[in-house]
């Protein structure tokens, strides 16, 4: 009963390899289209769908491939002409690391004695109405202590036309505490240091302060030391024996000091909170400084 059956060899030889390859490729493409995660690509291989729908999905796929290729080629050409190489430096040493700025702001920046001396130099106190002297005294105190917190107080003097209306900075210089009135016996990195050469005047939203290693201090003031020149930015070096600054203060129980530790480029604003309010109950403040910077080459990319 099997006499009519013949093997492939008996019928005339092997199936052509090209036909097997075409069949295999067709099967592989159908499998790829059916199981691909690209949206719409499986519709191309479904024979039960209308020809125009299959052509539509084929067109969408072709346009997507062309656009993607154009973007990839343009990005590749851009990378070849102006590459950006990003590397992580894991061998960082203490070079070009700035010592933090230390800003000291007394709660009361004016000296009562100096304010009274100034008032006495303007008016003959003995022969002047007491109310006028008192108003002038309070006004000078408020102007010299000008800060974000006493703006409303200064507005209360707007009705007195006879009060000074300009040169407020010069007026403040005459009645504020000088550097030597607030601190003495300074050392920096374990070496004796001239307090008033390092701590320079600065006007902030907290009022009149003194700042060490800040770039925004006042460059000219009446009681600056002889042969004064603006201090350069202080840096941290691996050869430093100590990384500290110390100083003593006068009567901080009566007039506490706000201590700010910040970057040399920062300007104190009212939102900046002090790290400490010094009343001599704490003798030492330890801090860990972290500095983030952008190299000149990377800055040009922004």
Buried (B, 14 or more C-beta within 10 A) or exposed (E): EEEEEEEEEEEEEEEEEEEEEEEEEEEEEBEEBEEEEEEEBBBBBEEEEEEEEBEBBBEBBEEBEEEEEEEEEEEEEEEEEEEEEEEEEEEEEEEEBBBBBBBBBBBBBBBEEBBBEBBBEEBEBEEBEEEEBEBBBBBBBBBBBBBEEBEEBBEEBEEEEEEEEEEEBEBBBBBBBBBEBBBEEBBBBEEEBEBBBBBBBBBBBBBBBBBBBBBBBBEEBEEBEEEBEEBEEBEBBEEEEEBBBEBEBEEBEEBBBBBBBBBBEBBBEEEBEBBBBBEEEEEEEEEEEEEEEEEEEEEEEE
